[in-house]
Amino acid sequence: MEWNTIKADEWGIFSGMEKPLLIAGPCSAESERQLFETAKALKQEGVTVLRAGIWKPRTRPNCFEGVGAKGLAWMQRVQQELGMKVATEVANEKHVHEALRAGIDILWIGARTTANPFAVQEITDALKGTDVPVLVKNPVNPDFDLWMGALERLNMAGVKKIGAVHRGFSSYTEIKYRNMPQWQIPIELKRRFKEMLLLCDPSHIAGKREYLREISQQAMDLGFDGLMIESHISPETALSDAAQQLTPVALKELLKGLVIRNVESENSAYRESIEELRNRIDQLDDELVSILADRMKIAEKIGHYKKQNSITILQTERWEEILKNVFEKGEKCGLDNEFLQKIFRAIHQASIDVQTRIMN
């Protein structure tokens, strides 16, 4: 499929802005005063693009679900009096039409909506023939194809300024952050679409402001284009997501502390050294592939023996033995158990898949 996406620095909205590109503002527009005071404070700290939720999809009823369309007039005031660009979330066709009539500069599709192809198509149909930039947050669950599907629908509708926002993925287990980063998923998106704008939403990954710096730095280290981060003039009184929002002053301090890295270097010594090391990695990768191929051939032979003798594919004691041996050897080599478990789970599943095909 041919893509319409253009480089981040060609969007216009971010022209002249140094990396990281930044969209900041409160989780929700709660009142005209709250929104305007937050915007004014953010502008004083150098922010030029304000974000605020007008319609808020909530997990349960009787929570604050946003002020609705009347908040659009408040955002227009920010545009007119402060000269800032404004962005808001849309979840259906009605939201799109109202936001476009109000002249909102950037629209984004939230995680819950991205997970619903019917809703995404409805939004896409409403956007045909417009040139408004659209950002798509990853779906709630770690489903790469759902994220891709939403982006593809926009592309097929002729939307040229398409960007993606990584906001992490829900987890059923207790974890450090509110959402699992699962960095490998946005990394794969960046690999496929190098020119596509990719922002990180550290607020929704973190869930707590004390983790915002480390997540933001990780995003910069991975080459993300910028951040979409929540900032409130008075976070402790916020009607939604109070724990993860920063004051505009605190946001400035966070940004000052970030280390922004280059993609390449003109240093000849660096280039020679890195090339030598990469060549060595390529050699090791070739060896790994050969070893894995040999391992799968042995798994295939085992599958035939199991079929002939009516033995189950899964042998839990053997699987436990493999992990135990791997962990013991890995500890001697300084390798983390979690890292090894991820790799060998994938290898074990591939072996099961091979033997399943033989059994059937």
N, C-alpha and C positions, 0 to 999 in steps of 0.2 A: 504493500500500500504506500502511495506517495503522501508525504506529510507536508502540511502548510506551515509548520512551526518556524518562527524566526528567532534569532538570537536575543538573549535577554537585553543586551544593550541597544537593541533596535526597537524595543517596545515603546519608547518615547516617554512613558510614565517614569521610567528609572533613569532617563538621560542625565548625565552628569553626576550620578550617584556612585560613589566608590563602593567596592565590595566590603562588607556584605550588603546586598540590596536589602532594604528593610521596609516591612509593613508592620505597623504597631498601633495598638489602641486597645480599648476595653473589650472584654469578652462580649458584653452586651451594652447597648445604648440604653441607659436607665432613665435619664432625664436630659433635657436640653442643657441644663447647667453642667451636669456631670460630664456629658460628652464634650461640650465646648471647652470646659476648663482642662480636661485631659488633653484634648487636641492642642490647645494653646501651650500647655506645658511641654508636650512632645515636640512641637515646632521649635520651641526655645532650645531644645536639646538636639536639633538638627533633623528631626524626622519630617519627611515630606508626604508620606502616604499613610493615611489613617484607616484602621480597620475597626469595625464595630458590628456586632450581631443585632439585627432588627427583628428577625424571626428566629426564635431559638427552639430547635427540636430537642425535647426533653424526654428522658427515658420514662418518667412517670408523670401522671397528671398532678395538678395543683402545685407545680413548681413555676418559677418565673419563666415564661415562654416568650419574652421579648415584648417590646412596646408596639410592634407592628408598623404599618405604613407611616404612621405619624412621625416616626423616627427619621424617615427619609428627609423631611424638611430640616431637621436638626443637622443632618449631614450636608445638606445644601448650604446651610449657613457656614459650616466649616470651610467648604469650598470657596464661598464668596468672600468671607471676611479674613480668612487665614491663608487663602491661596493653596490649600493642601488638596491632594487627590484623596478620594475616599473609596473604600471597598466594603462590600457586605456579602453575606451568604444568601443564596437562593435555593429553595427546595422544591419549587414547582413552577408551572407556567405563569401563574398569577404574580408570584414574586418577581419573575423576570420582567414582565411587562411594567410593573410598578417601579422597579429599580431603573429600568431604561428610561421611563418617562421622567424620573427625577434626575437623570443625568449622572448616575453613579459611575465612577471611572473603572472599577474592577469588580467583577463578580466572582464568587467562589462557590463550588459545590462541596458540601460537607460530607464527612465520612459515612453517615447513615444513608445519605442520598446516593452516594457513589455505589453503594451496595445494592441499589434498586435500579436495574436497567430500564424499567418502565418510566420511573421518575426522571432518569437521565435523558431518555429519549424525548420526554415531554419538554424538558428544559432546552434541549438541543433544537427541537423544532421551533421553539419560541425565539431562539437566537439567530436563526437563518436570516442572512442579509444584513446582519449588524457587524460592527467591527470592534465591539467591546472585548477587552481581554478577559479570559476565563481561567481560573485556577481550579484544579481538581485535587481534593484531598484523597489520600488513600482510603479504601473501605475499612470498616471497623475490623474485619477479620483479615488475616494475612493471605489474601487471594490476589495474586499478581494479575491474573486474567480479568478480574472484575475492574481493577484500576485501569488496565489497558483498554478494556471495553468502553469505559466512559470517555477516555481520551480519543479513542477511535471514532466514537459517535460525533464528537465535536468536530474532529478533523473532516469527517465525511460531510458535515453540514457547511463546510467552508470557513469555519472559525480559524483565523490565522494566528492569533496571539493566544496560544494555549500553554499553560504552565501546570506543574504538579507540585503538591505540598505533601511532604512526609510528616504525619502526625502520630505515628506509632499504631500498634494493634492491640486490641483487647486481649486480656489473658484471664483464664479461669483460676489460675494459681496466684498466690500472693507473691508479688515481685517488688523490687525496689521502687520502680517508677509506676506512674498511673497506667501507662501503656508500654508494651514491649517495643523497643526501637526496631528490631529486626532489620538492621542496616542493609543486609544483603538484598532486600527487595528494592529499595530505591536505587541501590548501586546498579542492579540489573536494568532498571529503567534508564538510568544515565548511560549505561553501556549501549543500549539500543538507540537512544535519541540524545546524542551528545549536544545538540543545539537547543534542546528544550530547557526552558527555565525550570529549575528545581530549587524549591525553598524548603526549609525545615521549620516545623512548628514545635519548638522545644517546650512550649507551655503545656500542650496536651500530652506530650510524651512524659514530661516530668510529673505533673500533678502538684508539685510543690516547688516554690521558688528557689529553694536552696540547691536544686539540681539543674537549674536553667543554664548556668555557666558551663558545666561540664558537657551537657548535651549540645549546646551551641558550638562549643569548641570542637566537639567530635564532628559536627556537620561541616564546619570549616575545614577540618583536616581531611574530610572526604571529598572536598571540592564542590560543595553545594554553593549555589549562587547567592543565597541570602537567607533571611529569617522572617517568619511571620510570627510575631510574639505579642503576648497580651500585656497591656500596660493600663493602669487605672490610677486616677488622681488620688484615690483613697481605697486601696485594695481591701482593707479590713472591713469595709462596709459594702463591698460588691455583692450584687444580688445573684451572681453566678460565678463559679470558679474562683472564689476569693483567694484560695491558698496558692494558686499558681500565677497570680498577677503581680507585676512590679510597678512601683511608682516610676514616672518618667525619669527622675534623677537616678534611681537605682538601675534603670535600663541603660542610661548613658554610661554608668560605671561598668556594667557588664560588657558593653560594647568596647570600651576602652581597654579592657583586659584581654580581649580576644586576639589570638595570633592568626593573621591571615597569611596563608601560604600560597606560593606560586605553583602552577601546574608543571612548568619546566624551568630550567636554569641555563644560562649562557656560560656558566663556569665549566671550562673544558675538563678540569680534574674530576669534577662531579660527574660529568657525562661519561667519561671513560670508566670510572669506577662503577657507576650504576649499570653500564652496559655489560661489563664483565660479570657482575653479580646476576644480572638478568639472564645472561647466557648459561650460567651455572644452574639457575632455577629451571630454565628450559630443558636442560639435560636431565635434571632430577624428575621433572614432570614426565618426560619420555619414559624414564625408568618406572615411575609410578603406574603409568598407563599399561605398560607391559606386564607388571606384577599383577595389576587388577585383572587383566585379561586372563592370565594364568590361573588366578584364583577362581574366576568364574567358570573356567573349563573344569576345574576340580569340583566345584559346586554342582556342575551339570552331571558329572560322573556319579557323584553322591546321590543326586536325584534319581538316576536310573536304578541304582542299587536299592534305594528306598521304595521305588515303585514295584520292583521285582519282589520285594519282601514285605509289601504292604505296611510300610513304616511311615509314621506321620512326618510331615515336613519340619514342623517346629519341634526342636529338642531343647527345652528350656535349660536343662543342666549343662548341655554343651555350650549354649549361648552365654550362660553365666561364667563358665570356665574361660571362654574366649575373652570376655571383658576383664576378668580377674587378671589374666596373663598380660593383657594389653596395658592395664593400669599399672601393674608392677614394673613392666619394662618402661612405660612412659615416665614414671616417677624418676627412674634412674637417668632418663634423658632430659628431665626438666620440662616435660609436657603436661599440660593441664588435663585432668580427668574429663571435664566437661567437653573440651575440644575433641579428645579422643572418642568419647561416647557418641558425639554427633557424627563423626566420620564413620565409625564402625556400625552405627545404627543404619546408616545409608548403605554400607557394604552388605550388612546382614539382610536388609530388606531386598536388595538386588539379588542376593543368593536365593531368598525365598521366592522371588518372582520367577527366577530361572527354573527352580524345582517345581513350581506350580504349573508352568507351561508343560513340563515333562509329564507330570502326573495326569494332566488333562489332554 
